[in-house]
Amino acid sequence: MTDAHTAGPFIAAIDQGTTSSRCIIFDRDGRIVAVDQKEHEQILPRPGWVEHDAAEIWNNVQEVVAGAMVKAKVVREDILAIGITNQRETTMLWDKRTGEPVHNAIVWQDTRTDALCRELGGDVGQDRFRRETGLPLAAYFAGPKIAWLLDNVEGLRERAEAGELLFGTMDSWVVWNLTGGVNGGVHVTDVTNASRTLMMNLSDLNWNEDIAAAIGVPMQVLPEIRSSSEVYGEVTGGTLGGLLGGVPVASALGDQQAALFGQTCYDVGEAKSTYGTGTFMLINTGEKLIHSESGLITTVGYQIGEDDPVYALEGSIAVTGSLVQWMRDQMGLISTAAEIETLASSVEDNGGAYFVPAFSGLFAPYWRSDARGVIAGLTRYVTKAHIARAVLEATAWQTREIADAMTEDSGVELAALKVDGGMTSNNLLMQFLADVLDAPVVRPMVAETTCLGAAYAAGLAVGFWQSTDDLRANWRRAAEWTPAMDAELRESEYHQWRKAVERTMGWIEE
Amino acid sequence: MPRNIQSLERAAAMLRLLAGGERRLGLSDIASALGLAKATAHGILRTLQHEGFVEQDPASGRYQLGAELLRLGTTYLDVHELRARALVWTDDLARSGGEAVYLGVLHQQGVLVVHHVFRPDDSRQVLEVGAMQPLHSTALGKVLAAYDPVAHSELVEAEREPFTARTPTELDDVERAVEATRAQGYATDVEETWDGVAAVAAPVFDRRRLAVGAVGITGAVERVCEGGEVRPELVAAVRDCARSVSRDLGSGPF
């Protein structure tokens, strides 16, 4: 038996997320020593707009770091490094002399840049910058959000061009503040976060000045792009200066990339999928930059110090856990999310029903905004239990479609899928997922893979861990589901699912 | 025919009065509708409120049916909810204990495994969710029999199959083990179900302090035991885990 976490040293990881900021302290085995968490306000000024108060977030970050240290009963000397992971793409500008944000941060979900993105696409369409950046022109990404701020908040463009403002995603904001803020804070971002701006060249990891100019972002506001795992600076000053002064700030990774790193997907072909309200699946494609022909996003997985970057393909599913919530809140068929498994388990199969939750269109690999949700194959025989089953199966089939697209683009067959997130407690779903992927589905013992990834990257940078092999040795399997479905049944069910998908398309006529 | 208990009849009449739609009534309405003195009606309402069958709106002071009444029909905790709540704690138990973790509930005459966390040593293991374990010889079974009266009566009626030379098959022996479990707050199984395997388990309670399941670790007797007894640090880790899950389910401190 490994004894409790009495002896340090430790690594602290900050997860600046969409709904809350957290700090987790890890020991050498990658076990959690202490957690502290604080939610922040979701500011919704209009339909489709989502903002965060960056000053509130920085206060919360300081509080949770201090809180986690108190809970872990550790002092500065016990913490070898601090790492950061963050909600991706959320965009802010601040005044470099006062350190004050000049506007609320525009959150990744915010759709105010829809029209701007269409305009930027012009005749070429949403793939105008895909070759260079790996991304379609979509409202999520940071670049157009900066342009929106500069053009819609009075005086900002002039101040930006005069060099008074700094841009950052949340990693940059936290690192700048940790390393001193107005007193010499370093203005950096890491390659994974920069790869979500629509302004970074995937090939050489530099800002693309032409694209920045086309979007309307002055180069002066942009941070320096650094690797995901290196010492950016030291904690100084402020309330954390007393607590953690001199501790190296040594990693930054976007949340999904951090989960890839925490799940120790260090080899080509290793993939992870995080099942929350939506689902994000990333596969490591190594040093090879793969341009997707199948509607996936090309992104940087991570870069350790001076090493070559490791690229990844990413597919996201908009509606997974949120479909279960919809069954609970809108349909009232279950009273808690976990009960979906009870209801679904009361029948042997889906009774012929298929549920395609294209609530706001179909995303990867179809990208059809004219699609809307469909329940197909209904007969008098179908009960709410069959629908519950179809709900769970929808998550699995959507994963299969992304896995197929990844195989098509990369030529690599999925050997196993590492999973995390809330829905992994659903045994029926995990088994069905293994069945339809025809590959083992594996859940690791530490569910906090996002924070763990940031801690791992920071620990590598300061030599707390020597190599990714050390990290792999820490990985523990908590459960594994092995495929048990007859191949013929799998193929006929997949065929049925795709028929149902076809029926969602073209519903919206314009 | 013996006389019925008047206050229960009155309480039942109040519940009927408040039922049907979203009805809220004040004390005087209730008292006059049932032909009661206000003080009498108030006494009954206060008792119903204490049991959770009636709630009082803090703003208007009016009464309405309580949440507890709705829960009466669906008393059992969904096992998948139980698994979801137990996930982080059982992972941590497997990690700190270095052994496989099982979470079980009563099902028919045995223990149904609803959650299983692998032993953290990267060896090949098979997920045992859905498997059944016997009540009379396993640590999980003894815990359920000690804390859930339904499980206890199933234990008495069920066949007590001998699995190893150490399996208790006489009812007296089993009852003594159940008694001991109640007294110490956990149960052990040292080679009573499988040769070479030992286990320790503790009860998980819900918000009404009902035992809804048992959580424990199982592993090679050489690792789990010392001098024929389950190592005390493992007992402590299992009980900590059970308490954490119970707390997550809304059970008060104990």
Interface residues (C-beta under 8 A of the other chain):
Chain A: M1 T2 A4 R31 I32 T336 A337 A338 E339 I340 E341 T342 G422 T424 S425 N426 N427 M445 V446 A447 R476 R477 A478 A479 E480 W481
Chain B: D78 V79 H80 E81 R83 A84 L87 V88 D91 D92 A94 R95 S96 G97 G98 H116 V117 F118 P120 D122 Q125 L127 V129 R231 E233 L234 A237
